[in-house]
């Protein structure tokens, strides 16, 4: 808050408000543009998932006990976490597989049985004995399924609200876009 002393030496302080295009307004507009770009990217990914399946594994540093993966299925993105009691030595990878009509039908059937509006969660626990080290291990594989329509709707909400707010009311400014108030 900026306080100015009157030229005549009076103790009245003036509060000068920030200009209309202040930092928060600029950041809000940048966030709306970024959100629109995310919506466009998610829409392109949504279309791609009906023709190609991607499997991406993000391996942690060698010897880590967890790893992350992203998979795409028709209309869905799957976020997965693998945690084990033994170190995971798998290298990072990205595989791309073509999807045929039979794969799309199988995916639709699985979605109807295991998800609600495309949202789902699956956790698989496993254990066994390592074939080389002869030590017991256990772990789990968790998967969160998110439909891409929800990502697009969530990402497009910010730009729509920004546009709606822009045109719903006239902008009242005084002078050059800032107001001067006396406290």
N, C-alpha and C positions, 0 to 999 in steps of 0.2 A: 504494500500500500504506500503510495507516494503522498507525502504531505508537503504542501507549500505554505510558506508564511506570506501574508499579504504585504505588499510593497510599503504601505504606510506604517508597518511595524505592529499592526494589530495581531492579537494572538489567535485569530480565527484561522483554523486549518482548512484547507481545501482537499478533498479526495478526488483524484482524477481516475476515472475508470479506464480499463484497458480499451484499446480500439476494438471495433467489432470483429475484425479478423484476428483474434488473439490466438495464442498458441494452441489452446484446446480445440478451437474451431478448425484450425489447420490439421491437427492430429486426427480429429474426427473425420475430416474429408479424406485424408490419406488412408485411414482405416477402412472407410467405405470403398475406396478404390481397390485396396488390397483384398477386401472381402469379395468384391465383384470378380477379381482375377481368380480367387480361390474357387468361386462358384463356376466360372468358365472352365477351369482346369478339372474340377470334379465332374462336370458335365461331359467333358471329353473322355475322362477315365471311365465314366459310367457307360458310355457308348463302346469304348474299347473292351470292357469286360465281357461283352456278349460275343466277342470274336477271339480274344486272347486271354489266357490265364497267366498271371505273373506270380512267381514265388521269390521273395527277397528275404535273405537271412542276413541279419546284422550280427556278426559274431563279436563278442566282447574280447578283450585281450586274452591271449592264450592262457589257458588254465582257469578261466572264469567259470563260475558255477551257474550262470544263466545266459540266455541268448534271446534275442527278439526277432520276430519275423512279421512280414506283411504279405498277405496273399490276396489275390482278387478272384472272385467268382462272379458269374453273371449277375450284375446289379448290386454286388456286395463287396465290401472290403473287410478283410479279416485281420485283426491285430492279435498276434500270438506271443506268448512268453513260455520259454522252456527253462525249468529249474531242476537241477540234479544235485545229488550228493557227491558225484565225481566231477572233475573238471571236464568242460566241453572243449574239444579240440577241433571242431568242425570249422572249415574256412568259410568266409562270407561268399555268398553266391546270389545270382539273379538268373532264374530260368524263365523262359517264355514258352508256353505251350498253346498251340492252336486249339480252339474249341469248336466242336461240331454240334449239329442239332441234337444228337443223342445226349451229349454232355449237358446242353442247356435244359433238356427235359428232366434229366436226372437231378440237376441243381434245383429246378422249380419244385420237384417232388420233395427233395430234402428240406427246402425252405418251408414248404407248407407243413411239414411234420415237426420241425425243430425250431422255428422262429416265429416271432409275433411281429407282424408288419416289417419283417426283414431283420429285426433285432434279435440277437441270440447270444448265448454264452455256453461254452462247452469246456469242461475240465476233465482231463484224463490223468489218472494216477497210474504209475507203473513202478515196477521194481524187478530186480534180477541179479545175476552175477556176471561181472565183467569177464569176458572169455579169455583175456590175456592176463589181467592183473589178479584174477580170481578173488576179487573183493566184491562184496554186496553193494548195490546202489539202489537208490529210489529217486523219484522225482515226479513232476507233473507238467503237463502241457495244457495251458489255458488259452482259449481263443474267444475273442469278442467279435461278433459279427455286427457290422453297421451297414445299413443299406445306403447306397450312394444318393438316393433321392433325399434322404434326411440331411446329408452333408450339403447338397445343393440348396435345399430350403433354408437350412441354418445359415449358410454363407450369403445367400441373396437377401436375407432379412435386413441386414444393416444398410445396404444401399437403398432398398425400398423405403425404409423408415427415413433415411436422410432426404430422399427425394420428396416424400410425403410432407416432412416438416418444412422443406424449402417452399413448397407451393401452397400450404394450407393457410398461412396467414401473411399479411403484408408486413414488411419490415419497417419498424418505426425507429428512425435514427434522428438524432439532433445534430445538425451541423455536419461535421466531417466523420460521422460514424462513432463518436464517443460522447459521453455526457460528463458534465462537471457537476458534482454535488457538494454541498457545504455540510459539514458535520456539526 
